Amino acid sequence: MSHKIAYRNLPQLFLKARGNLMVHFKPILGHFGLTDQQWRILRVLDEYGQLEPRELCDLCQISSPSMAGVLKRMEELDMIRRSPVSGDQRRVSIGLSASGDVLMTEMAPLIDLQYKHIEQSFGLEAMNELVATLEKFNAAAEETVEHVELK
C-alpha cells in the first residue's frame, strides 16, 4: 500500500545531487589517495585553519566516532597535526601539517579546474543560484522551525 506524501523527497534529492557532484571530484581524490571524509576535513581546515574536533564534526558532517578514526589515520599519514588548546590541556586543536598544506597546494588548482568545468557545463548563473539557494536553506535550517507534535 502506498501512502501519498505531497512533498518531494528532499533528503533523497540532496543525496542524489551530492553523489552526482562528487563523481566529478572522486578521480582527483583517488589520484591523491584520499577518501571523501579526509578531503572534507582537509578542505575545511584549509578554509578555517585550526579547529577542535567537535567543530570539524559539524562543518564536515562526520559523526564523532567516525571523526576520531579518520583523524587518527590522517595524523599517521602526516596530513594534520594536533596541538593542545591554550589554557585547557584536555582540548585539542586540529590543523593542517606542513605535508597537508603541500597536498592542498597541489590539489587546489585541480579542484578549481573541475569546478570551472562544472560551471561551464551548467552555467555560471545556475551555479550562483544553486549556491545562494543552498546557503539560504542552510541558514533557515538554523532558525527555529516548528516540529510536528508526536503523541
N, C-alpha and C positions, 0 to 999 in steps of 0.2 A: 504494500500500500504506500503510495506516495503522498507526502504532505506538501502542499504548495506554500512555499515561503515566497513572499512578494519581492524581497530584495535579492540582488545578485550576491553570489558567494564571494564577497570582497577579500577575505583572507586567502582564498584559493587563487583569485586573480593576482594578488600581490606575490604569492609564491611562484606562480607561473611566470610573471613578469621578471621576478628576480632570477629565476632559472634561465629565462631567455636572455637576460643581460649577462649573466655570468658565463654563458657559453663563449662569449667574445673575449673574456679575460682568462679563462682556465688554461689556455695554451701558454700564456705568459707566466702564470703562476707555476705551472708544471715545468716550464723551462728552468725556473729558478728553484725548483724543488719545494715549493710552498703549498701548504693546504689553504683552503679558503679561510679557516679560522686564523691561521698565522698571518695571512695577508690582511685581514680585518684589523688585527692587533697592530701590525706594522704601520698600516695606513693611519690609524687613529693616533698612535704615538708620534708619527711624523707630523701630524697636524696639530696635536695638543701638547706635545712634549711629555714631561713627567706626569704620570697618573698613578693613582692607587688601584689595586686590583678590582675593587668594587666599582670604581669609575669605568674601568675597562669593560667590565661585565655589562654595564648599562650601555655604553657607547657602541660596543661591538655586538650586542645581543647574543652573548655567550653566557651560559649558566656558570655559577661559581665553581661547582665541582669540575666541569669541563675546563674552565679557565685555568685552574690550578695545574692540571696536567699539561695543557698547551704551553703555559708559561715556563714550566719546568723543562720541557723539551726545547723551547726556544732559547732558554738560558744555556742549556747544554750545547746548543748549536751556535752560541755566541751571537745571537741576534738582538738580545735585550740584556739589560743589566738591572739589578735590584739595588736599591740603596735605602737605608733607614730614613724615616721621616724625622726631620729635626724636632727634638723635644718629646718624641714618643717612639721608643725603640721597638715597640710591638708592631708598629705600622711600617709598611714598606712602600716605596715609590718605584715604579717601573719606567724605564726609558730605553731608547734605542742605544745599543752598544755602538762602538766605532764600526764594527762589521755590519751591524744592522743599518747604520747610516749610509755606508757604502752601497749596500744592497738596494736601499731606497733610491740612491742616486742613479744606479744602473737601471732600475725598473721604471722610474718616473717618466722618462721620455717615451717608453713603450706603452705605458698605461695612457699617457696623454694622447699618443698617436691613435690608440684604439678608440678612445673617446671621440677623437676627431672623425674617425671612420664611421662611428655610430651616428654622430651628429650629421655627417654628410648624407647618410642613408635616410635618416628620419627628419632632418631639417632642424636648423637652429631654433626656430620659433617653437616647434613641437617639444624640443628638449627643454627649452626655458620654461614653457608652460607646465611640463611634467614636473620639473624640479620645484617650481613655485607651488603647484598643487600639492605635492608631497610634503613640502615644508609647512604649508598651511594646515594640512591634515594632521601632521605630527604635532604642531603647536596646539591645535584644537584638542587633540587627544590628552594633552597635559592639563587641560582645563577640566572642571567638574562636569561630567556627563552623567545624567540620571541613569541609574541601573534599574532593570526590571526587578520588581519585588518578588522574591521567592518565598513560598509558604511551606 
